[in-house]
Amino acid sequence: MVEPVDRNDERMRSQRERGHFEHVVEASDDLYWADRTEAGKRRQTIRGLRLREAARLAPGARVLDLGCGTGAYTAPLSDGQDAHFVGIDVGPALLQVARERTGAHVAFAAADAGELPFADESFDAVVGNAVLHHLPMERALAELLRVLRPGGRFCFAEPNLLNPQVFLERNVPWLREHLENSPDEVAFVRWPLARTLGESGFDDIEVEPFDFLYPLTPRPLIGTVERLGSWLEKLPLVREIAGSLLIQARRPLRGD
């Protein structure tokens, strides 16, 4: 028997996440330590390109950027696109920074992923970076499926629990705090995550490991490590310890 979801617990979790990130943004517009280095900025570019490619945006598409934070990915995802972007996050202070980064061509709203303020089938794609692992998955996936049109794309980059550092961050308290992990965040293993997406109603599911470019890589070595990482991502077994997972799925077409 499935136990009922306690919405009060979910709202408290959302408040903790909001408090954590609004505290972080007071010190830096970049919410993650890994985004503040030269190699980290290159990782942002790579992730943004992969998400754009996975979203397969047609001209005029409506796109929801879930957990957009300070707009670090909203800007590169939306720039030059003939698409209508809406970024949401639980933290109004984060959205103020995002507005300054992106300008008037992106709309923003403070909203909880578990209670999206949009009508059914409002979007052609939902995208996000490092956000699903902060959320109560059951309710968030149900809401994202609801606001996607049939055939709409679901594209996220998330931390890979099989990566040694990610595993230690989630399981060693002092390291978790030192590396600015929020109180409730987790990480994913790709096979159970794919199964969860299928059980939630998505199809055309792909969850692939990527990202061997470590954020502290010295500037002169970034290109070399990036090329080596592209090769490692193709190696069986070795690829499973990459830092991130690229997640793609869709809402099924009617009649599928």
C-alpha positions as CSV (number, residue, x, y, z in Angstrom):
1,M,0.0,0.0,0.0
2,V,1.4,3.4,-1.0
3,E,1.4,5.9,1.9
4,P,-0.3,9.2,1.2
5,V,2.1,12.1,0.5
6,D,2.2,14.7,3.3
7,R,2.0,18.1,1.6
8,N,3.0,19.8,4.8
9,D,6.3,17.9,4.7
10,E,6.8,18.8,1.0
11,R,6.1,22.5,1.7
12,M,8.6,22.5,4.6
13,R,11.2,20.9,2.3
14,S,10.5,23.6,-0.3
15,Q,11.0,26.3,2.4
16,R,14.4,24.7,3.4
17,E,15.6,24.6,-0.2
18,R,14.5,28.2,-0.7
19,G,16.3,29.3,2.5
20,H,19.5,27.5,1.5
21,F,19.8,28.9,-2.0
22,E,18.8,32.5,-1.0
23,H,21.6,32.3,1.6
24,V,24.0,31.1,-1.1
25,V,23.0,33.8,-3.6
26,E,23.8,36.5,-1.0
27,A,27.5,35.6,-1.5
28,S,27.5,34.7,-5.2
29,D,25.3,34.8,-8.3
30,D,26.6,31.2,-9.0
31,L,24.7,28.9,-6.7
32,Y,27.2,26.0,-6.9
33,W,30.9,26.0,-6.1
34,A,31.4,24.0,-9.3
35,D,30.1,26.8,-11.5
36,R,32.6,29.4,-10.1
37,T,35.8,28.2,-11.7
38,E,37.0,28.4,-15.3
39,A,36.4,24.7,-15.8
40,G,33.1,25.0,-14.1
41,K,32.0,27.7,-16.6
42,R,33.0,25.4,-19.5
43,R,30.9,22.6,-17.9
44,Q,28.0,25.0,-17.9
45,T,28.4,25.6,-21.6
46,I,28.6,21.9,-22.4
47,R,25.5,21.1,-20.3
48,G,23.6,23.9,-21.9
49,L,24.4,22.7,-25.4
50,R,23.4,19.1,-24.5
51,L,20.1,20.3,-23.0
52,R,19.3,22.5,-26.1
53,E,20.0,19.5,-28.4
54,A,17.9,17.2,-26.3
55,A,14.9,19.6,-26.2
56,R,14.6,19.6,-30.0
57,L,12.8,23.0,-29.9
58,A,10.7,23.9,-32.9
59,P,10.1,27.6,-33.8
60,G,7.6,29.1,-31.5
61,A,8.0,26.4,-28.8
62,R,6.9,27.1,-25.2
63,V,9.6,26.0,-22.8
64,L,9.5,25.7,-19.0
65,D,12.9,26.1,-17.3
66,L,12.3,24.3,-14.0
67,G,14.3,25.5,-11.0
68,C,16.0,28.1,-13.0
69,G,17.8,29.6,-10.0
70,T,19.8,32.7,-11.0
71,G,19.4,32.0,-14.7
72,A,22.9,30.5,-15.3
73,Y,21.3,28.0,-17.8
74,T,18.3,30.0,-18.8
75,A,20.4,32.6,-20.6
76,P,22.4,30.2,-22.8
77,L,19.3,28.0,-23.4
78,S,17.1,30.8,-24.5
79,D,19.6,33.1,-26.4
80,G,19.0,33.0,-30.1
81,Q,16.1,30.6,-29.8
82,D,12.7,31.3,-31.6
83,A,11.0,30.0,-28.5
84,H,9.0,31.3,-25.5
85,F,10.8,30.6,-22.2
86,V,9.3,30.7,-18.7
87,G,11.7,30.2,-15.7
88,I,10.4,29.2,-12.3
89,D,12.1,28.8,-8.9
90,V,10.9,28.9,-5.3
91,G,13.3,31.7,-4.4
92,P,12.3,35.3,-5.4
93,A,15.8,36.6,-4.7
94,L,17.2,34.1,-7.2
95,L,14.7,35.2,-9.8
96,Q,15.8,38.8,-9.5
97,V,19.3,37.8,-10.5
98,A,17.9,35.7,-13.3
99,R,16.0,38.6,-14.7
100,E,19.2,40.7,-14.8
101,R,21.0,37.9,-16.7
102,T,18.4,37.3,-19.3
103,G,16.4,40.4,-20.0
104,A,12.8,40.8,-21.1
105,H,12.6,37.8,-23.6
106,V,12.2,35.3,-20.7
107,A,9.3,35.4,-18.2
108,F,9.8,34.4,-14.6
109,A,7.6,33.3,-11.8
110,A,8.1,32.2,-8.2
111,A,6.5,28.7,-8.0
112,D,6.8,25.3,-6.4
113,A,7.4,22.3,-8.8
114,G,4.7,20.4,-6.9
115,E,2.0,23.0,-7.6
116,L,2.8,24.5,-11.0
117,P,0.6,27.6,-11.8
118,F,0.1,26.5,-15.5
119,A,-2.8,24.9,-17.4
120,D,-2.6,21.3,-18.7
121,E,-0.5,20.9,-21.8
122,S,1.0,24.4,-21.6
123,F,4.6,23.5,-22.7
124,D,6.4,21.8,-25.6
125,A,9.4,21.1,-23.4
126,V,10.5,21.2,-19.8
127,V,14.2,21.6,-19.1
128,G,16.4,22.0,-16.1
129,N,19.9,21.7,-14.6
130,A,20.5,20.0,-11.2
131,V,16.9,20.6,-10.0
132,L,15.1,17.2,-9.9
133,H,17.3,15.9,-7.1
134,H,16.0,18.7,-4.8
135,L,12.4,17.7,-5.3
136,P,9.8,15.2,-4.0
137,M,9.9,13.2,-7.3
138,E,6.4,11.7,-7.3
139,R,4.5,14.9,-7.2
140,A,7.0,16.9,-9.3
141,L,7.0,14.3,-12.2
142,A,3.2,14.2,-12.1
143,E,3.0,18.0,-12.4
144,L,5.6,18.1,-15.2
145,L,3.7,15.4,-17.1
146,R,0.5,17.4,-16.7
147,V,1.9,20.7,-18.1
148,L,3.6,19.0,-21.1
149,R,1.7,18.6,-24.3
150,P,1.5,15.1,-25.8
151,G,4.9,14.5,-27.4
152,G,6.5,17.2,-25.3
153,R,10.2,16.8,-24.3
154,F,11.5,16.3,-20.8
155,C,15.3,17.1,-20.5
156,F,17.4,17.5,-17.4
157,A,21.1,17.2,-16.3
158,E,21.4,15.8,-12.8
159,P,24.1,14.4,-10.5
160,N,25.2,10.8,-10.8
161,L,25.3,9.0,-7.5
162,L,27.8,6.5,-8.9
163,N,30.4,9.3,-9.3
164,P,32.8,8.9,-6.3
165,Q,32.7,12.6,-5.3
166,V,28.9,12.8,-5.6
167,F,28.5,9.7,-3.5
168,L,30.8,11.1,-0.8
169,E,29.0,14.5,-0.8
170,R,25.7,12.8,-0.2
171,N,27.0,10.5,2.6
172,V,29.7,12.4,4.5
173,P,28.1,15.2,6.6
174,W,31.1,17.5,6.8
175,L,31.8,17.3,3.1
176,R,28.1,17.8,2.3
177,E,28.1,21.0,4.3
178,H,31.5,22.2,3.0
179,L,30.4,21.8,-0.7
180,E,27.2,23.6,0.0
181,N,24.8,20.8,-0.5
182,S,21.2,21.7,0.5
183,P,19.6,19.8,3.4
184,D,17.3,17.6,1.3
185,E,19.1,17.0,-2.0
186,V,20.0,13.5,-3.2
187,A,21.5,12.1,-6.4
188,F,20.4,9.5,-8.9
189,V,21.4,6.1,-10.3
190,R,20.3,5.9,-13.9
191,W,18.5,2.6,-14.0
192,P,16.1,3.2,-11.1
193,L,15.6,6.8,-12.3
194,A,14.6,5.5,-15.8
195,R,12.2,3.0,-14.2
196,T,10.7,5.8,-12.1
197,L,10.1,8.0,-15.2
198,G,8.4,5.1,-16.9
199,E,6.2,4.4,-13.9
200,S,5.3,8.1,-13.8
201,G,3.9,8.0,-17.4
202,F,6.8,9.1,-19.6
203,D,8.2,7.2,-22.5
204,D,11.1,7.4,-25.0
205,I,13.3,7.4,-21.9
206,E,17.1,7.8,-22.1
207,V,19.4,8.3,-19.1
208,E,23.0,8.6,-20.0
209,P,26.1,9.3,-17.9
210,F,28.3,12.2,-19.1
211,D,30.7,14.9,-17.6
212,F,34.3,14.0,-16.7
213,L,35.5,17.6,-16.7
214,Y,36.2,18.3,-13.0
215,P,35.5,21.9,-11.9
216,L,39.0,22.4,-10.4
217,T,40.8,21.4,-13.6
218,P,43.5,24.0,-14.3
219,R,42.8,26.3,-17.2
220,P,45.7,25.0,-19.4
221,L,44.3,21.5,-19.1
222,I,40.6,22.1,-19.7
223,G,40.7,21.3,-23.4
224,T,42.7,18.1,-22.9
225,V,40.5,16.9,-20.1
226,E,37.3,17.7,-22.1
227,R,38.6,15.6,-25.0
228,L,39.6,12.8,-22.7
229,G,36.2,12.9,-21.0
230,S,34.4,12.6,-24.4
231,W,36.3,9.4,-24.9
232,L,35.6,8.1,-21.4
233,E,31.9,8.7,-21.8
234,K,31.9,6.0,-24.5
235,L,33.7,3.3,-22.5
236,P,31.5,0.6,-20.9
237,L,31.7,0.6,-17.1
238,V,34.0,3.6,-16.9
239,R,31.2,5.9,-18.2
240,E,29.1,4.9,-15.2
241,I,31.2,7.0,-12.8
242,A,30.8,10.2,-14.8
243,G,29.7,13.2,-12.8
244,S,26.3,13.8,-14.3
245,L,23.3,12.2,-16.0
246,L,21.6,13.5,-19.1
247,I,17.9,12.6,-18.8
248,Q,15.6,12.6,-21.8
249,A,11.9,11.5,-22.0
250,R,8.6,12.6,-23.4
251,R,5.0,12.7,-22.6
252,P,3.4,10.0,-24.8
253,L,1.4,11.0,-27.9
254,R,-2.3,10.4,-27.6
255,G,-3.1,6.8,-28.6
256,D,0.4,5.5,-27.8
